[in-house]
């Protein structure tokens, strides 16, 4: 091997030295000299290095015989390890070591020794491997972390599934029990001729069916709350009105048991509050109903008081009370079925009550003395209604002018609403033109000047919001007021953002309509006496009011139109539901809710609103809940409207 | 780019802004996963979408976000994951930059589809150098600026970028970045 070849080897390898037949070192590379001070010219190979591989080298002869092997050398001071091989310069006399740092050993045993990238020849792959292995270790750590998360998620899912299965098992049992009652009673009824026994069996079947319905309703509510699909509504409502309705619903059962049921409001409470009235109603009916159930004689009181920043609803009874052991479980599902009461019970009501109260960010607590009665405290963070202030302002202002002058464009795709609205507005002395959708309204407003536009929101061709925005782009646009069946605390801001100057809730109420009209229209010459409804409305009252507002002849025309259109839309709604076309279901229920509300069919309107809400959320379970009775409910309501006779019609009969 | 980059970005956001911010960034980016594997190669679009979303959510200009990320990469993430390799790469900012191409070349043999940038260093005087950066990707010069500032911190040297001169290239990006260096002990 010539000198020039040795020089080339020095360039290829970073650590080189020559070994002669006495194992003496020479031509030691500079970097090796730096890192291994014992490696000096003339020093003995075996005194400087421990030969890790090939193992057991103790002579030049053994070294020269291993020239095909990999050499792994460790300096005696343990600061450097080399990886390489020996090449014969002169067979049997001189050998050349060529190599590089043994990186794995260095990392483990001499990490403080600073190696450089240049210490590793380009052809050496140790550095590449180190990066690769480090990355792989990092990825293994990540995968282990992801795996741990997945394992946890799997355990959570199993636990949730177990809870669901347990509940399902309980629920199945609870459904089978009353169902057996229905089946058995009906089976016995078939062969029973004694009227008294038949009556008893019918009662058992009815009670069992009611029980079954309660369990099913619970299951529906439970799953909704559990899935976070139980929405909270927020609207202004009268506290007194709500309490009165609860007493009205429960006092029948109370009277039958000689229990006196009453309500009271602490002085100074606001008349109107803002919150979810329907859920509060469900809670209070349940708790008051429970109190009556467990009180054989005496009284049940429902009181409302201020409690810190909460409204506290207190339901107390003089019933049998609850033992301490049971108090701890009173809100558990299926607790206390029929305990202490002769009436049947599913034991589900209080569980749902607690869930609903918590959904409304409130809390429910209970105190009881066995034999002396029970008191429930329901604390809810309702807000004082903003409308309470408006009411005061209105009262101070006195009566508003009720005959007005101006041109109004009324826009609605529901022909009944359109006709009804037109007639009401005309009664105020207003000139009215109508349009059936946003596009038609936009075309009319582009040609004709109006003082006000009353615009429905959900309409075909062009919706009310788009139409409002388009109208506002016109030069000198008229003010546009939204007509909506929607409710919610942020509604005013949302409509204002779109460009509406205000909004009116459908069905139109005289007071709010007149207030809005007085803002935008001038007072007229003549005064017309209007009917104001400040009391609880019912169908007969609404229809009577309509007759007085429209006149008997007009009312008869509107009624006929209403019956025809409702019938048609009802069929469209049901057939859309059969097709599971939820968009059409939503639109039809929206329109129907509005028009039947105008005719005082409050319950039907409410059901339709629930269907509209559920279909907009694609919640088929919820739709079924309200859809199953809708046709019967609608037929009953329409028959009642149809049967309503004006005095003129009555005389003609 | 490799998942390593995405992991580093996530680490930076988690460290300074928390889990919710990172989730918001992932949602904003439209990237369908929140988990990245270090050794998996992802489309450049994924990386750029995440960086763009981070810039938007953190309300920082894109250049500033890239600089911060570059500095985090070299000061915090890379030392934590590849400390020894960085130690081998150099004892001073200049030596480190001079060896960067060698380091990247070695990585290229293990990581297929690895398209590293290139760094050449021209030393002007004891305190001034021109870093000639070129990449197949566009828009990452601010990331390099962040790396240079981070390198300064690593070696106790104040590095100031005195000029950035873009060089027109048919594909990707090339910048000549002039830096001034002052050793802390100077």
Interface residues (C-beta under 8 A of the other chain):
Chain A: X107 X111 X114 X115 X116 X117 X118 X119 X120 X125 X127 X128 X129 X130 X131 X132 X134 X135 X136 X138 X139 X142 X143 X146
Chain B: X3 X4 X7 X35 X37 X38 X39 X81 X82 X84 X85 X87 X88 X89 X90 X91 X99 X102 X103 X106 X107 X109 X110 X111
